[in-house]
């Protein structure tokens, strides 16, 4: 049972890492910089 939980946790972590990489690389550098500046330009 412990092995099942460990493997499931590793699959979820892999999915989350791939999702973050996919979301951050699909728009390009200009869009990423724009989204990163939103909190800085908030008044």
N, C-alpha and C positions, 0 to 999 in steps of 0.2 A: 504494500500500500504506500509506503514511504517513497519507493522508486516511482510509482505512478504519479504522486504529487510533485516530485522533483522534476520529472520529465514534463509534466503539464506546465509547471512554473517556467521552465526553460523555454517552452514553446511560446508562452504568452510574452515573455521578455523579448524573444526574438521578433515576434510580431510587432511589438511596440517600437523596438529599435528601427525596424524596416519602415514602419509607418512614419516615424519622425524624420528619417532620412528622405523618404519619398516626398513628404510635405515640404521640407525645407529646400529641396533641390528642383522641384518641378516649376516654380515660378521664375527663377532667375535671380541674379544678384540685385538688380534694381528694386524688384518687389520686396525682397528680403530686407534690404536697407530701409525701404519705406515703412515696412511693418515694425522694424526695430526702433524707428524714430518716433513712432506714435506716442509712447509714454513720455518722451522728452519734450514733445511739442504741446502736450496737454496743459491747459492753464486752469 
